[in-house]
Amino acid sequence: MDTSPRITDHSWGRIEVEGLGEGKDFILYPGGGKPWDWNETGTSHQGGIQPAEIEFLLDKGSEIIILSRGVNGRLTISGEAADLLESSGVEYIILRTDEAISEYNRLAGDKKVGGLFHSTC
């Protein structure tokens, strides 16, 4: 089983991931990850996380998906993304960043977990 990379440190505006280095936001999945560029899919605080990000995590084999709503919970989830999560049959958890990172790291060694992590707002 491909394990998901652990988040080794984080602070406002910065996340550090084993094997990937530092960045502002990350999309992580079983076997890897990359910086999360909101411009690729149109994600925004008001428009929310988009279905394309959920589809990406599902395509990468995520059986559990952790969504970070940001440090202060300002990032929303679009209705379409929420519908896709609900219909996908995968377990999903939506938390503020600190709790999302803790839960993700707890699961990363044993489960096929993917997640979206936002380091501000």
N, CA, C and O atoms as a printed pandas DataFrame, in Angstrom:
     atom_number atom_name residue_name chain_id  residue_number  x_coord  y_coord  z_coord
0              1         N          MET        A               1    0.841   -1.194    0.000
1              2        CA          MET        A               1    0.000    0.000    0.000
2              3         C          MET        A               1    0.878    1.248    0.000
3              4         O          MET        A               1    1.831    1.348    0.773
4              5         N          ASP        A               2    0.548    2.190   -0.870
5              6        CA          ASP        A               2    1.229    3.480   -0.855
6              7         C          ASP        A               2    0.749    4.266    0.351
7              8         O          ASP        A               2   -0.451    4.463    0.539
8              9         N          THR        A               3    1.687    4.709    1.160
9             10        CA          THR        A               3    1.293    5.524    2.302
10            11         C          THR        A               3    1.225    6.986    1.884
11            12         O          THR        A               3    1.863    7.403    0.917
12            13         N          SER        A               4    0.459    7.738    2.615
13            14        CA          SER        A               4    0.316    9.166    2.350
14            15         C          SER        A               4    1.418    9.905    3.106
15            16         O          SER        A               4    1.718    9.560    4.249
16            17         N          PRO        A               5    2.026   10.919    2.481
17            18        CA          PRO        A               5    3.104   11.656    3.157
18            19         C          PRO        A               5    2.579   12.415    4.367
19            20         O          PRO        A               5    1.499   13.004    4.323
20            21         N          ARG        A               6    3.341   12.398    5.431
21            22        CA          ARG        A               6    2.936   13.086    6.665
22            23         C          ARG        A               6    3.259   14.573    6.604
23            24         O          ARG        A               6    4.217   15.000    5.959
24            25         N          ILE        A               7    2.441   15.333    7.286
25            26        CA          ILE        A               7    2.707   16.762    7.465
26            27         C          ILE        A               7    3.577   16.882    8.705
27            28         O          ILE        A               7    3.169   16.491    9.799
28            29         N          THR        A               8    4.771   17.420    8.533
29            30        CA          THR        A               8    5.731   17.443    9.637
30            31         C          THR        A               8    5.708   18.735   10.440
31            32         O          THR        A               8    6.156   18.760   11.587
32            33         N          ASP        A               9    5.190   19.812    9.847
33            34        CA          ASP        A               9    5.138   21.081   10.572
34            35         C          ASP        A               9    4.176   22.011    9.839
35            36         O          ASP        A               9    3.951   21.869    8.637
36            37         N          HIS        A              10    3.621   22.955   10.571
37            38        CA          HIS        A              10    2.781   23.966    9.944
38            39         C          HIS        A              10    2.674   25.191   10.828
39            40         O          HIS        A              10    2.755   25.106   12.054
40            41         N          SER        A              11    2.492   26.315   10.193
41            42        CA          SER        A              11    2.229   27.584   10.857
42            43         C          SER        A              11    1.461   28.441    9.852
43            44         O          SER        A              11    1.225   28.014    8.722
44            45         N          TRP        A              12    1.078   29.633   10.258
45            46        CA          TRP        A              12    0.286   30.492    9.380
46            47         C          TRP        A              12    1.024   30.695    8.051
47            48         O          TRP        A              12    2.150   31.193    8.026
48            49         N          GLY        A              13    0.378   30.304    6.953
49            50        CA          GLY        A              13    0.943   30.512    5.628
50            51         C          GLY        A              13    1.993   29.504    5.204
51            52         O          GLY        A              13    2.631   29.689    4.168
52            53         N          ARG        A              14    2.194   28.433    5.980
53            54        CA          ARG        A              14    3.269   27.491    5.699
54            55         C          ARG        A              14    2.923   26.093    6.181
55            56         O          ARG        A              14    2.505   25.899    7.322
56            57         N          ILE        A              15    3.105   25.120    5.291
57            58        CA          ILE        A              15    2.945   23.708    5.630
58            59         C          ILE        A              15    4.190   22.991    5.134
59            60         O          ILE        A              15    4.667   23.260    4.032
60            61         N          GLU        A              16    4.713   22.084    5.942
61            62        CA          GLU        A              16    5.875   21.286    5.546
62            63         C          GLU        A              16    5.444   19.817    5.488
63            64         O          GLU        A              16    4.860   19.289    6.434
64            65         N          VAL        A              17    5.748   19.169    4.353
65            66        CA          VAL        A              17    5.344   17.787    4.112
66            67         C          VAL        A              17    6.572   16.942    3.833
67            68         O          VAL        A              17    7.445   17.339    3.062
68            69         N          GLU        A              18    6.638   15.763    4.470
69            70        CA          GLU        A              18    7.788   14.893    4.253
70            71         C          GLU        A              18    7.922   14.558    2.770
71            72         O          GLU        A              18    6.957   14.165    2.115
72            73         N          GLY        A              19    9.130   14.721    2.262
73            74        CA          GLY        A              19    9.420   14.407    0.869
74            75         C          GLY        A              19    8.985   15.451   -0.141
75            76         O          GLY        A              19    9.349   15.358   -1.314
76            77         N          LEU        A              20    8.212   16.447    0.287
77            78        CA          LEU        A              20    7.717   17.471   -0.636
78            79         C          LEU        A              20    8.199   18.871   -0.294
79            80         O          LEU        A              20    8.125   19.771   -1.130
80            81         N          GLY        A              21    8.689   19.067    0.916
81            82        CA          GLY        A              21    9.159   20.386    1.320
82            83         C          GLY        A              21    8.056   21.270    1.849
83            84         O          GLY        A              21    7.041   20.797    2.361
84            85         N          GLU        A              22    8.279   22.587    1.715
85            86        CA          GLU        A              22    7.355   23.591    2.256
86            87         C          GLU        A              22    6.500   24.201    1.165
87            88         O          GLU        A              22    6.901   24.288    0.004
88            89         N          GLY        A              23    5.311   24.622    1.568
89            90        CA          GLY        A              23    4.421   25.339    0.669
90            91         C          GLY        A              23    3.312   25.987    1.464
91            92         O          GLY        A              23    3.250   25.843    2.685
92            93         N          LYS        A              24    2.436   26.698    0.781
93            94        CA          LYS        A              24    1.332   27.373    1.452
94            95         C          LYS        A              24    0.142   26.428    1.646
95            96         O          LYS        A              24   -0.413   26.336    2.741
96            97         N          ASP        A              25   -0.241   25.733    0.585
97            98        CA          ASP        A              25   -1.368   24.808    0.608
98            99         C          ASP        A              25   -0.944   23.529   -0.109
99           100         O          ASP        A              25   -0.141   23.574   -1.041
100          101         N          PHE        A              26   -1.485   22.386    0.325
101          102        CA          PHE        A              26   -1.120   21.109   -0.290
102          103         C          PHE        A              26   -2.343   20.250   -0.548
103          104         O          PHE        A              26   -3.340   20.313    0.171
104          105         N          ILE        A              27   -2.236   19.438   -1.605
105          106        CA          ILE        A              27   -3.161   18.353   -1.864
106          107         C          ILE        A              27   -2.324   17.077   -1.734
107          108         O          ILE        A              27   -1.363   16.878   -2.476
108          109         N          LEU        A              28   -2.701   16.218   -0.783
109          110        CA          LEU        A              28   -1.935   15.013   -0.463
110          111         C          LEU        A              28   -2.794   13.786   -0.685
111          112         O          LEU        A              28   -4.012   13.833   -0.512
112          113         N          TYR        A              29   -2.156   12.677   -1.070
113          114        CA          TYR        A              29   -2.877   11.461   -1.420
114          115         C          TYR        A              29   -1.970   10.257   -1.224
115          116         O          TYR        A              29   -0.767   10.423   -1.022
116          117         N          PRO        A              30   -2.521    9.045   -1.279
117          118        CA          PRO        A              30   -1.691    7.850   -1.117
118          119         C          PRO        A              30   -0.571    7.837   -2.152
119          120         O          PRO        A              30   -0.826    7.831   -3.356
120          121         N          GLY        A              31    0.657    7.833   -1.677
121          122        CA          GLY        A              31    1.814    7.788   -2.560
122          123         C          GLY        A              31    2.394    9.127   -2.945
123          124         O          GLY        A              31    3.411    9.161   -3.637
124          125         N          GLY        A              32    1.795   10.246   -2.529
125          126        CA          GLY        A              32    2.383   11.523   -2.919
126          127         C          GLY        A              32    1.578   12.735   -2.565
127          128         O          GLY        A              32    0.707   12.707   -1.695
128          129         N          GLY        A              33    1.889   13.798   -3.256
129          130        CA          GLY        A              33    1.226   15.067   -3.031
130          131         C          GLY        A              33    1.852   16.141   -3.889
131          132         O          GLY        A              33    2.845   15.911   -4.580
132          133         N          LYS        A              34    1.254   17.322   -3.833
133          134        CA          LYS        A              34    1.763   18.457   -4.586
134          135         C          LYS        A              34    1.208   19.728   -3.975
135          136         O          LYS        A              34    0.239   19.683   -3.217
136          137         N          PRO        A              35    1.818   20.870   -4.302
137          138        CA          PRO        A              35    1.210   22.124   -3.871
138          139         C          PRO        A              35   -0.198   22.233   -4.439
139          140         O          PRO        A              35   -0.455   21.808   -5.565
140          141         N          TRP        A              36   -1.100   22.799   -3.664
141          142        CA          TRP        A              36   -2.488   22.955   -4.070
142          143         C          TRP        A              36   -2.670   24.354   -4.644
143          144         O          TRP        A              36   -2.695   25.339   -3.906
144          145         N          ASP        A              37   -2.799   24.435   -5.972
145          146        CA          ASP        A              37   -2.984   25.695   -6.674
146          147         C          ASP        A              37   -4.480   25.892   -6.926
147          148         O          ASP        A              37   -5.058   25.247   -7.801
148          149         N          TRP        A              38   -5.090   26.772   -6.169
149          150        CA          TRP        A              38   -6.527   27.016   -6.274
150          151         C          TRP        A              38   -6.927   27.470   -7.665
151          152         O          TRP        A              38   -8.049   27.210   -8.100
152          153         N          ASN        A              39   -6.022   28.150   -8.378
153          154        CA          ASN        A              39   -6.339   28.674   -9.707
154          155         C          ASN        A              39   -6.612   27.573  -10.724
155          156         O          ASN        A              39   -7.285   27.815  -11.725
156          157         N          GLU        A              40   -6.100   26.366  -10.484
157          158        CA          GLU        A              40   -6.299   25.265  -11.430
158          159         C          GLU        A              40   -7.774   24.874  -11.550
159          160         O          GLU        A              40   -8.214   24.437  -12.613
160          161         N          THR        A              41   -8.525   25.026  -10.480
161          162        CA          THR        A              41   -9.916   24.550  -10.478
162          163         C          THR        A              41  -10.940   25.625  -10.134
163          164         O          THR        A              41  -12.145   25.375  -10.188
164          165         N          GLY        A              42  -10.472   26.810   -9.782
165          166        CA          GLY        A              42  -11.399   27.875   -9.420
166          167         C          GLY        A              42  -11.820   27.878   -7.962
167          168         O          GLY        A              42  -12.803   28.527   -7.604
168          169         N          THR        A              43  -11.094   27.166   -7.119
169          170        CA          THR        A              43  -11.378   27.209   -5.680
170          171         C          THR        A              43  -11.159   28.627   -5.171
171          172         O          THR        A              43  -10.220   29.307   -5.585
172          173         N          SER        A              44  -12.028   29.066   -4.274
173          174        CA          SER        A              44  -11.897   30.361   -3.608
174          175         C          SER        A              44  -12.599   30.259   -2.262
175          176         O          SER        A              44  -13.347   29.313   -2.013
176          177         N          HIS        A              45  -12.356   31.236   -1.395
177          178        CA          HIS        A              45  -12.992   31.190   -0.078
178          179         C          HIS        A              45  -14.511   31.151   -0.194
179          180         O          HIS        A              45  -15.160   30.358    0.487
180          181         N          GLN        A              46  -15.084   31.992   -1.046
181          182        CA          GLN        A              46  -16.528   32.040   -1.164
182          183         C          GLN        A              46  -17.075   30.930   -2.062
183          184         O          GLN        A              46  -18.092   30.316   -1.740
184          185         N          GLY        A              47  -16.408   30.673   -3.184
185          186        CA          GLY        A              47  -16.859   29.633   -4.114
186          187         C          GLY        A              47  -16.622   28.235   -3.587
187          188         O          GLY        A              47  -17.311   27.286   -3.961
188          189         N          GLY        A              48  -15.642   28.123   -2.719
189          190        CA          GLY        A              48  -15.366   26.869   -2.040
190          191         C          GLY        A              48  -14.493   25.897   -2.808
191          192         O          GLY        A              48  -14.096   26.130   -3.950
192          193         N          ILE        A              49  -14.213   24.801   -2.129
193          194        CA          ILE        A              49  -13.493   23.684   -2.724
194          195         C          ILE        A              49  -14.351   23.144   -3.871
195          196         O          ILE        A              49  -15.564   22.998   -3.725
196          197         N          GLN        A              50  -13.731   22.854   -4.990
197          198        CA          GLN        A              50  -14.444   22.450   -6.202
198          199         C          GLN        A              50  -14.419   20.925   -6.396
199          200         O          GLN        A              50  -13.545   20.245   -5.858
200          201         N          PRO        A              51  -15.372   20.396   -7.158
201          202        CA          PRO        A              51  -15.436   18.950   -7.396
202          203         C          PRO        A              51  -14.157   18.376   -8.014
203          204         O          PRO        A              51  -13.814   17.222   -7.760
204          205         N          ALA        A              52  -13.453   19.170   -8.822
205          206        CA          ALA        A              52  -12.232   18.665   -9.472
206          207         C          ALA        A              52  -11.202   18.198   -8.448
207          208         O          ALA        A              52  -10.485   17.228   -8.694
208          209         N          GLU        A              53  -11.119   18.873   -7.311
209          210        CA          GLU        A              53  -10.167   18.450   -6.279
210          211         C          GLU        A              53  -10.591   17.126   -5.651
211          212         O          GLU        A              53   -9.753   16.274   -5.358
212          213         N          ILE        A              54  -11.882   16.960   -5.448
213          214        CA          ILE        A              54  -12.394   15.707   -4.890
214          215         C          ILE        A              54  -12.163   14.576   -5.893
215          216         O          ILE        A              54  -11.722   13.490   -5.515
216          217         N          GLU        A              55  -12.458   14.828   -7.166
217          218        CA          GLU        A              55  -12.225   13.823   -8.207
218          219         C          GLU        A              55  -10.756   13.423   -8.263
219          220         O          GLU        A              55  -10.440   12.243   -8.410
220          221         N          PHE        A              56   -9.860   14.397   -8.147
221          222        CA          PHE        A              56   -8.421   14.128   -8.156
222          223         C          PHE        A              56   -8.050   13.181   -7.014
223          224         O          PHE        A              56   -7.335   12.201   -7.223
224          225         N          LEU        A              57   -8.539   13.478   -5.807
225          226        CA          LEU        A              57   -8.228   12.630   -4.643
226          227         C          LEU        A              57   -8.804   11.225   -4.809
227          228         O          LEU        A              57   -8.165   10.243   -4.428
228          229         N          LEU        A              58   -9.988   11.126   -5.365
229          230        CA          LEU        A              58  -10.586    9.811   -5.613
230          231         C          LEU        A              58   -9.777    9.047   -6.656
231          232         O          LEU        A              58   -9.525    7.853   -6.493
232          233         N          ASP        A              59   -9.367    9.729   -7.729
233          234        CA          ASP        A              59   -8.570    9.092   -8.786
234          235         C          ASP        A              59   -7.225    8.601   -8.267
235          236         O          ASP        A              59   -6.666    7.644   -8.803
236          237         N          LYS        A              60   -6.703    9.246   -7.232
237          238        CA          LYS        A              60   -5.424    8.857   -6.641
238          239         C          LYS        A              60   -5.581    7.726   -5.612
239          240         O          LYS        A              60   -4.604    7.323   -4.982
240          241         N          GLY        A              61   -6.795    7.223   -5.445
241          242        CA          GLY        A              61   -7.010    6.076   -4.573
242          243         C          GLY        A              61   -7.325    6.395   -3.128
243          244         O          GLY        A              61   -7.220    5.520   -2.268
244          245         N          SER        A              62   -7.706    7.622   -2.841
245          246        CA          SER        A              62   -8.050    7.994   -1.465
246          247         C          SER        A              62   -9.336    7.291   -1.041
247          248         O          SER        A              62  -10.357    7.371   -1.724
248          249         N          GLU        A              63   -9.270    6.605    0.093
249          250        CA          GLU        A              63  -10.449    5.940    0.650
250          251         C          GLU        A              63  -11.057    6.730    1.805
251          252         O          GLU        A              63  -12.195    6.496    2.211
252          253         N          ILE        A              64  -10.270    7.672    2.323
253          254        CA          ILE        A              64  -10.732    8.641    3.318
254          255         C          ILE        A              64  -10.224    9.996    2.842
255          256         O          ILE        A              64   -9.070   10.117    2.433
256          257         N          ILE        A              65  -11.068   11.003    2.892
257          258        CA          ILE        A              65  -10.673   12.343    2.458
258          259         C          ILE        A              65  -10.840   13.310    3.625
259          260         O          ILE        A              65  -11.894   13.381    4.257
260          261         N          ILE        A              66   -9.760   14.056    3.892
261          262        CA          ILE        A              66   -9.758   15.084    4.931
262          263         C          ILE        A              66   -9.741   16.440    4.235
263          264         O          ILE        A              66   -8.856   16.710    3.423
264          265         N          LEU        A              67  -10.702   17.283    4.544
265          266        CA          LEU        A              67  -10.737   18.626    3.978
266          267         C          LEU        A              67  -10.498   19.647    5.074
267          268         O          LEU        A              67  -11.190   19.664    6.092
268          269         N          SER        A              68   -9.509   20.495    4.848
269          270        CA          SER        A              68   -9.214   21.589    5.765
270          271         C          SER        A              68   -9.977   22.822    5.310
271          272         O          SER        A              68   -9.926   23.194    4.137
272          273         N          ARG        A              69  -10.676   23.449    6.228
273          274        CA          ARG        A              69  -11.423   24.673    5.915
274          275         C          ARG        A              69  -10.614   25.927    6.216
275          276         O          ARG        A              69  -11.153   27.034    6.196
276          277         N          GLY        A              70   -9.314   25.761    6.499
277          278        CA          GLY        A              70   -8.460   26.883    6.850
278          279         C          GLY        A              70   -8.336   27.009    8.362
279          280         O          GLY        A              70   -9.087   26.391    9.116
280          281         N          VAL        A              71   -7.389   27.808    8.782
281          282        CA          VAL        A              71   -7.115   27.985   10.210
282          283         C          VAL        A              71   -8.339   28.546   10.936
283          284         O          VAL        A              71   -8.667   28.111   12.039
284          285         N          ASN        A              72   -9.005   29.510   10.313
285          286        CA          ASN        A              72  -10.173   30.139   10.926
286          287         C          ASN        A              72  -11.505   29.630   10.382
287          288         O          ASN        A              72  -12.561   30.153   10.738
288          289         N          GLY        A              73  -11.461   28.621    9.529
289          290        CA          GLY        A              73  -12.683   28.035    8.996
290          291         C          GLY        A              73  -13.351   28.839    7.905
291          292         O          GLY        A              73  -14.553   28.685    7.688
292          293         N          ARG        A              74  -12.612   29.700    7.202
293          294        CA          ARG        A              74  -13.219   30.574    6.189
294          295         C          ARG        A              74  -13.402   29.912    4.826
295          296         O          ARG        A              74  -14.215   30.375    4.027
296          297         N          LEU        A              75  -12.663   28.839    4.543
297          298        CA          LEU        A              75  -12.783   28.171    3.252
298          299         C          LEU        A              75  -14.044   27.308    3.250
299          300         O          LEU        A              75  -14.240   26.472    4.133
300          301         N          THR        A              76  -14.882   27.520    2.257
301          302        CA          THR        A              76  -16.127   26.757    2.153
302          303         C          THR        A              76  -15.951   25.565    1.211
303          304         O          THR        A              76  -14.882   25.367    0.632
304          305         N          ILE        A              77  -16.992   24.793    1.072
305          306        CA          ILE        A              77  -17.007   23.655    0.161
306          307         C          ILE        A              77  -18.208   23.861   -0.757
307          308         O          ILE        A              77  -19.330   24.051   -0.288
308          309         N          SER        A              78  -17.965   23.824   -2.068
309          310        CA          SER        A              78  -19.075   24.049   -3.000
310          311         C          SER        A              78  -20.116   22.950   -2.849
311          312         O          SER        A              78  -19.803   21.835   -2.432
312          313         N          GLY        A              79  -21.339   23.270   -3.187
313          314        CA          GLY        A              79  -22.413   22.280   -3.133
314          315         C          GLY        A              79  -22.122   21.081   -4.019
315          316         O          GLY        A              79  -22.423   19.944   -3.656
316          317         N          GLU        A              80  -21.534   21.337   -5.182
317          318        CA          GLU        A              80  -21.203   20.250   -6.103
318          319         C          GLU        A              80  -20.143   19.323   -5.506
319          320         O          GLU        A              80  -20.235   18.103   -5.643
320          321         N          ALA        A              81  -19.139   19.902   -4.843
321          322        CA          ALA        A              81  -18.096   19.093   -4.209
322          323         C          ALA        A              81  -18.689   18.278   -3.056
323          324         O          ALA        A              81  -18.344   17.111   -2.874
324          325         N          ALA        A              82  -19.580   18.899   -2.284
325          326        CA          ALA        A              82  -20.231   18.187   -1.177
326          327         C          ALA        A              82  -21.076   17.037   -1.703
327          328         O          ALA        A              82  -21.083   15.950   -1.124
328          329         N          ASP        A              83  -21.787   17.273   -2.797
329          330        CA          ASP        A              83  -22.603   16.214   -3.406
330          331         C          ASP        A              83  -21.730   15.062   -3.887
331          332         O          ASP        A              83  -22.075   13.896   -3.702
332          333         N          LEU        A              84  -20.597   15.391   -4.507
333          334        CA          LEU        A              84  -19.685   14.362   -5.000
334          335         C          LEU        A              84  -19.133   13.534   -3.841
335          336         O          LEU        A              84  -19.062   12.309   -3.932
336          337         N          LEU        A              85  -18.743   14.194   -2.756
337          338        CA          LEU        A              85  -18.269   13.467   -1.576
338          339         C          LEU        A              85  -19.340   12.504   -1.072
339          340         O          LEU        A              85  -19.068   11.339   -0.782
340          341         N          GLU        A              86  -20.541   13.012   -0.976
341          342        CA          GLU        A              86  -21.647   12.205   -0.441
342          343         C          GLU        A              86  -21.935   11.000   -1.331
343          344         O          GLU        A              86  -22.189    9.905   -0.827
344          345         N          SER        A              87  -21.898   11.188   -2.629
345          346        CA          SER        A              87  -22.226   10.096   -3.552
346          347         C          SER        A              87  -21.053    9.139   -3.808
347          348         O          SER        A              87  -21.249    8.048   -4.343
348          349         N          SER        A              88  -19.842    9.544   -3.428
349          350        CA          SER        A              88  -18.656    8.727   -3.718
350          351         C          SER        A              88  -18.558    7.469   -2.854
351          352         O          SER        A              88  -17.935    6.481   -3.243
352          353         N          GLY        A              89  -19.174    7.522   -1.696
353          354        CA          GLY        A              89  -19.090    6.380   -0.785
354          355         C          GLY        A              89  -17.840    6.350    0.074
355          356         O          GLY        A              89  -17.693    5.458    0.910
356          357         N          VAL        A              90  -16.924    7.315   -0.112
357          358        CA          VAL        A              90  -15.736    7.356    0.738
358          359         C          VAL        A              90  -16.059    8.104    2.031
359          360         O          VAL        A              90  -16.941    8.962    2.079
360          361         N          GLU        A              91  -15.323    7.752    3.057
361          362        CA          GLU        A              91  -15.435    8.492    4.316
362          363         C          GLU        A              91  -14.779    9.846    4.119
363          364         O          GLU        A              91  -13.729    9.939    3.483
364          365         N          TYR        A              92  -15.380   10.889    4.652
365          366        CA          TYR        A              92  -14.749   12.205    4.574
366          367         C          TYR        A              92  -14.937   12.944    5.891
367          368         O          TYR        A              92  -15.912   12.745    6.616
368          369         N          ILE        A              93  -13.963   13.805    6.171
369          370        CA          ILE        A              93  -13.943   14.562    7.413
370          371         C          ILE        A              93  -13.597   16.002    7.057
371          372         O          ILE        A              93  -12.649   16.241    6.309
372          373         N          ILE        A              94  -14.348   16.957    7.580
373          374        CA          ILE        A              94  -14.126   18.377    7.306
374          375         C          ILE        A              94  -13.820   19.063    8.628
375          376         O          ILE        A              94  -14.638   19.049    9.548
376          377         N          LEU        A              95  -12.627   19.668    8.719
377          378        CA          LEU        A              95  -12.165   20.280    9.963
378          379         C          LEU        A              95  -11.372   21.549    9.666
379          380         O          LEU        A              95  -10.962   21.782    8.529
380          381         N          ARG        A              96  -11.159   22.363   10.690
381          382        CA          ARG        A              96  -10.203   23.463   10.570
382          383         C          ARG        A              96   -8.800   22.877   10.450
383          384         O          ARG        A              96   -8.574   21.719   10.801
384          385         N          THR        A              97   -7.872   23.669    9.959
385          386        CA          THR        A              97   -6.550   23.165    9.572
386          387         C          THR        A              97   -5.832   22.392   10.671
387          388         O          THR        A              97   -5.360   21.285   10.415
388          389         N          ASP        A              98   -5.732   22.927   11.871
389          390        CA          ASP        A              98   -4.989   22.232   12.938
390          391         C          ASP        A              98   -5.548   20.830   13.180
391          392         O          ASP        A              98   -4.798   19.856   13.251
392          393         N          GLU        A              99   -6.865   20.741   13.305
393          394        CA          GLU        A              99   -7.496   19.449   13.564
394          395         C          GLU        A              99   -7.409   18.541   12.338
395          396         O          GLU        A              99   -7.244   17.328   12.469
396          397         N          ALA        A             100   -7.520   19.131   11.146
397          398        CA          ALA        A             100   -7.430   18.351    9.908
398          399         C          ALA        A             100   -6.054   17.710    9.773
399          400         O          ALA        A             100   -5.947   16.545    9.388
400          401         N          ILE        A             101   -5.009   18.456   10.083
401          402        CA          ILE        A             101   -3.646   17.921   10.008
402          403         C          ILE        A             101   -3.461   16.804   11.025
403          404         O          ILE        A             101   -2.890   15.764   10.698
404          405         N          SER        A             102   -3.925   16.996   12.232
405          406        CA          SER        A             102   -3.800   15.953   13.263
406          407         C          SER        A             102   -4.501   14.670   12.836
407          408         O          SER        A             102   -3.940   13.582   12.962
408          409         N          GLU        A             103   -5.715   14.794   12.335
409          410        CA          GLU        A             103   -6.482   13.624   11.918
410          411         C          GLU        A             103   -5.831   12.948   10.707
411          412         O          GLU        A             103   -5.738   11.721   10.657
412          413         N          TYR        A             104   -5.390   13.728    9.751
413          414        CA          TYR        A             104   -4.713   13.200    8.569
414          415         C          TYR        A             104   -3.457   12.418    8.979
415          416         O          TYR        A             104   -3.265   11.279    8.552
416          417         N          ASN        A             105   -2.612   13.028    9.801
417          418        CA          ASN        A             105   -1.378   12.346   10.226
418          419         C          ASN        A             105   -1.680   11.073   11.004
419          420         O          ASN        A             105   -0.951   10.089   10.882
420          421         N          ARG        A             106   -2.740   11.077   11.799
421          422        CA          ARG        A             106   -3.123    9.887   12.562
422          423         C          ARG        A             106   -3.470    8.738   11.620
423          424         O          ARG        A             106   -3.142    7.586   11.901
424          425         N          LEU        A             107   -4.120    9.038   10.522
425          426        CA          LEU        A             107   -4.572    8.020    9.578
426          427         C          LEU        A             107   -3.526    7.656    8.522
427          428         O          LEU        A             107   -3.588    6.568    7.949
428          429         N          ALA        A             108   -2.575    8.541    8.257
429          430        CA          ALA        A             108   -1.672    8.407    7.104
430          431         C          ALA        A             108   -0.862    7.112    7.075
431          432         O          ALA        A             108   -0.581    6.604    5.989
432          433         N          GLY        A             109   -0.483    6.571    8.204
433          434        CA          GLY        A             109    0.327    5.359    8.202
434          435         C          GLY        A             109   -0.440    4.088    7.912
435          436         O          GLY        A             109    0.143    3.109    7.445
436          437         N          ASP        A             110   -1.746    4.081    8.181
437          438        CA          ASP        A             110   -2.532    2.855    8.102
438          439         C          ASP        A             110   -3.617    2.851    7.034
439          440         O          ASP        A             110   -4.098    1.783    6.655
440          441         N          LYS        A             111   -4.008    4.007    6.546
441          442        CA          LYS        A             111   -5.152    4.115    5.645
442          443         C          LYS        A             111   -4.738    4.824    4.356
443          444         O          LYS        A             111   -3.725    5.523    4.309
444          445         N          LYS        A             112   -5.545    4.626    3.313
445          446        CA          LYS        A             112   -5.340    5.352    2.059
446          447         C          LYS        A             112   -6.072    6.689    2.181
447          448         O          LYS        A             112   -7.213    6.839    1.743
448          449         N          VAL        A             113   -5.389    7.642    2.783
449          450        CA          VAL        A             113   -6.000    8.936    3.089
450          451         C          VAL        A             113   -5.462   10.014    2.138
451          452         O          VAL        A             113   -4.276   10.057    1.812
452          453         N          GLY        A             114   -6.373   10.868    1.717
453          454        CA          GLY        A             114   -6.012   12.025    0.923
454          455         C          GLY        A             114   -6.571   13.261    1.591
455          456         O          GLY        A             114   -7.478   13.174    2.419
456          457         N          GLY        A             115   -6.030   14.410    1.233
457          458        CA          GLY        A             115   -6.558   15.613    1.860
458          459         C          GLY        A             115   -6.155   16.887    1.163
459          460         O          GLY        A             115   -5.206   16.929    0.379
460          461         N          LEU        A             116   -6.909   17.926    1.474
461          462        CA          LEU        A             116   -6.648   19.278    1.019
462          463         C          LEU        A             116   -6.350   20.116    2.258
463          464         O          LEU        A             116   -7.132   20.131    3.209
464          465         N          PHE        A             117   -5.209   20.817    2.242
465          466        CA          PHE        A             117   -4.774   21.550    3.425
466          467         C          PHE        A             117   -4.459   22.998    3.085
467          468         O          PHE        A             117   -3.589   23.292    2.265
468          469         N          HIS        A             118   -5.193   23.895    3.742
469          470        CA          HIS        A             118   -5.080   25.355    3.541
470          471         C          HIS        A             118   -4.447   25.956    4.791
471          472         O          HIS        A             118   -4.916   25.708    5.902
472          473         N          SER        A             119   -3.377   26.751    4.620
473          474        CA          SER        A             119   -2.583   27.185    5.763
474          475         C          SER        A             119   -2.955   28.564    6.321
475          476         O          SER        A             119   -2.364   29.003    7.307
476          477         N          THR        A             120   -3.914   29.245    5.714
477          478        CA          THR        A             120   -4.336   30.542    6.255
478          479         C          THR        A             120   -5.858   30.551    6.392
479          480         O          THR        A             120   -6.513   29.523    6.222
480          481         N          CYS        A             121   -6.391   31.681    6.691
481          482        CA          CYS        A             121   -7.835   31.964    6.794
482          483         C          CYS        A             121   -8.632   30.853    7.417
483          484         O          CYS        A             121   -9.849   30.970    7.559
